[in-house]
Every structure is written in structure tokens, then in C-alpha cells.
């Protein structure tokens, strides 16, 4: 058993017994972990409000060999999203983003890029809550990309045509690949050049800057991006992700 100190992002919590919590966290050093925070639900707990969802913390815990649950010792808040919890829509959205990480990130596998992406999205949301819906698209695309489920974006998978220079529709084929109009089937999902270019730019800009630059996007373009990402996520999970029901997408 050893003490581990790491930066972490709280994803969700569960009640345990009368005064304890189980917290699921994305950590910088160990990926997704689950741990018990004893006394965390007491009024004068040493954890305070540090174990609220989407709070960025400095976490210390004991790692116990052969046990799934860690023993949380201490947590200091670095960045809190607590101000968003009074908005029911924002709260449901943050819960959904947390579920996506839990769905796609294997437990105990460190992923520095995923940790930094989630942290950057939390920071962007904290700075401007009005960007939340746009950050959802950014978050979904990067979760897919970092888990290996995002198709190549530059070329048609079949004929290698440069999709960026193509002025026509871009298609998502049945095998999860991007296709030009000549290689696509009628049944394939299509999106406009504007939606395609915005999805491409997500991979080149930090979340806050991308969301600010996309704030004036037409509803139709947002819907195209939402549908495209939804198709890929459902194909990867082979079902609809938990928490999506009733979530505003536009």
C-alpha cells in the first residue's frame, strides 16, 4: 500500500453507509480510479466540497494492492464548477460528460492527453457557462479521438480525395469512415462543408477558443455536428450513452 498524490477531476460520487462517499475520478497519474472518502458526507468533513462533480482537485490516496477501491485521504480544490449546479440543464450536461469519460476511459490507464482535454473543457466552462452546449461537441469529438474511434478527417477513405478542398457534402460511411460524394452511398449520413470544417477545427484549437469562434453557428450546422458525433458514439458503445436522454443538443 502506497500514498499517491496527483491532480484529479471528480467525475461522479455515490453515497456509502451513513457518512461516506465513493468518488470516481479521472487522475493525471492513474487514469480513472474509484475511492472511498470516509466521513465525506459529514458537515465538518475534511473533504469539504472538494468531491463535487467536475471539481479539479489535488488528491492524495492510498493505493491498496488487489483492491478496486482506493482510500482517499485528502483533497484540495483547484477549480470548482459548483456555480453551475444551480442550473438543472448545466448539471445534467456535466453528468453526461462525466459518463462519457467513464464509458471510454479504461480504469487505471493513465492518459495525459485525455486528462488535459477534460481539464481544459472544465476551465472553459467555468470561464463562460454560455459556451457549455458547444463544449459538449468539442468534448465528444476528443473523447472519440483519444479512444481511437474518430475516423481520419483529411481524405476520403476510399479514393483519397482531399475532403478539405471539396466544396460538396462530406459523408460518414457505414464502416465509420469519411467519404466524398462520389464514393458515398445514398444511405450514408451527410454533412455540409461548414459542419465538416468546424469539426476539423475542433482538432486544432483549445475548447474555449473553438467555442467562442463557433458561437454564431446556425442551428442547422449545430444539428449536423450533434448527429455526426452521436452516430459515432453509439457505434462505438453499441448503444446510446447513459445520461443523454433529455439532454439539450443544440
N, C-alpha and C positions, 0 to 999 in steps of 0.2 A: 504494500500500500504506500503510495507516494503523494505528496502535495503537488498540485498543478496550479499554476497561475496563468491566466490567459484573458484576452479580451473576448467578449461573447455578446451575442444578440439573443434575447429571450424570444422564443417562438410561441410557446403556449405553456399554460400551467394547469394542474389538476389538484383538487383538494385531496388530502391524505389524513385520515384519522381526524382528530379534533382541532389540531393546531398546525399541522404540517402541510407542505406543498411538494408536489413533484413538478419540476420545471424541465421543459425541453429547450435546449439552447443550441444555437449554431456558434461554435467556438473557432477561434483562429487556429489553435494548435491541434484540435482533435476532431474537427467536424461536428456533426450533430451528436449531442450527448443528452442523457436523461439523468437527473439527480434529485435527491431528496434534500429539501431545505427545512430542517427541523425548527418548529416554532415560528415559521414564516407568516402564519396567519394570526399570530398574537398581536395585540395592539402595540406593544413595545418591542417588537421583533428587531433583531439586529439587521435584518434584510430590508426593513422599511418598505418603500415602494419600488425597490430595485428589480423585482421579479415580475413586473407587468409586461405584457406582450410588446414586442418591438422596442424594448429598452436596451440601449447599448451599455454594457457594464464591464467593469474589471472583476473577474470572477476567480475565486480560489476554491478548489475542491480536492477531496481525497479520491484517488482512483484505486478501486479495490479489485484485485485480480480475480477473474472468474465471475464478477458480478456486473449485471447490466446497469444498475443504478449507482451513480456516484454519490458521494456525501458532500453537499455544498457547505462550505464553511463561512464564506464572506462574499459580499457583492457591493461594489461602489458604482453609482450611476455616472456614466459619461455623457449620455444623451437620452432624454426621455421623450416619448410620444404621447404622454399622458393627456396633454391638452386636446388630442383628437378623440379621446374616448367618449366625450360628451355628445359626439355626432354619431348616431347609430350607423349611418352609411359608411363613415370612415372606419368605425370599429369592425364592421363586417368585412370591409375590404382588407384591412390589416390581417384579420384572421385568415382570410383566403390566401394572402401572400405567404403567411407563415405555413399554411398547409402545403403550398406548392414546394417550399423548401424541404419539408418533412417527406413529401412524396418522392422527390427527385434526388435528394442527397443521401447516399448510403450512410448509416450510422458509423461513427468513429473513423471516418475517412477525411482527413484534412483537405480542404480545397480553398487555397488562399484567394483565388480569383472570385469564387462564389462569395466568400466572406466579405471581400472588399466591395463587390457589387451590391450585396444586401445592405451593407453599411452606408454606401453612397446613396442608395434609394431612401433609406431611413432619414439621412441628413437632408435630402432634397424635399421630402415630405414635411419634415419639421420646419424647414425654412418657408415653405409655401404650400399650405394644405390644399389650395385650389388646384394644384398640379396632380393630385392623388390619382385621378382616373387615368391620366396619361402615363403616370409612373407604372400603373398596372401593366400596360402594354410592354413597356421597357423591361419590367421585371420578368414577365412571362417569356419574352424572347431570350433574355440572357439565361434564365433557368434552363430553357431548351438548349441553348448553345453550349453551356458549360457541362451539360449532361450528355451531349452528343446526339441530340435529337433534332437539331436545326439543319436543314439542307443547305448545300452550297448556294450562295446568292449571286455570284457574278455571272455564271454561264448557264445556258440551257444544258441540262444533264445529258440530253440525247445528242444534239448536234453541235454543242459547244459555242453557240451564238452568244455574243456578249449581251446580256439582258439589260445592262445599264444604258446601252446605246439604242436599245429597241424602244420605239415610240408606242408600240402596241401593248396589249394586255399581257400580263405575266400569269402563268398558270401553275397550280400546285397539283402534281400528278398523284395517282393513286398509291404510288410507292414512296410518297413523301419527298419527291424531287421537284425542282422548279423547271418549267418548260416554256419555250417560246410558243407563239401561236401556231406555227407550222407543225410542231411536234405534239401538241396537246390534243386531247380527246374532248368531245363535247361535254362529257360528264365531269371534267376536271374543274376544280374551283378556280375562278379567275379574279385578278385584282388589277386595278388601274395603275398606270405608271407612277402616279402620285403616291399611292399607298405603298407600292414597291420601293420607291426611293426613300420614303420615310422609315420603312423597316430596315433598309440598308443603312441609313444614317444613324439608327439606334446603335449599331455596332461600332460607330466611330466617335460618338460623343458621350460625355458623362450624363447621368439621368436628369439632373436639374437643367442643364443647358439644352438637352434634347426636348424636354417637356416644355420649356419656355418658348423654344423656337416652333413648337407644334401647337401652341395654344389656340391658334386661329383656324385649325383644320376643320374642314366641313364634316358634318355628321356622317355623310356617306363614306368618307375616307376612313374615319374612325371605325365605322362598322366593318369595313373591309379588313382592316388590321385585326380587329377583335375576332372576326370569323376565321381568318387565316391562323391566328395563334391558337384559337380554340380547337380547330381541326387537328393541329399538330399535337397539342397536349392530350386530347382524347385518344389519338392514335398511339401515343407513347404509353399512356396509362391503361389503354384498352377499356376506358370508361370515362365518365365525366369526373373532373376533380371535385373533391369534397369542398364544400363552402361556396361553390359557385351559384347555387340556387338563390335567386332573388338579388344577386349582386348586379348593380348597375354597370353596364359595359360601355356606355357612350359618354 
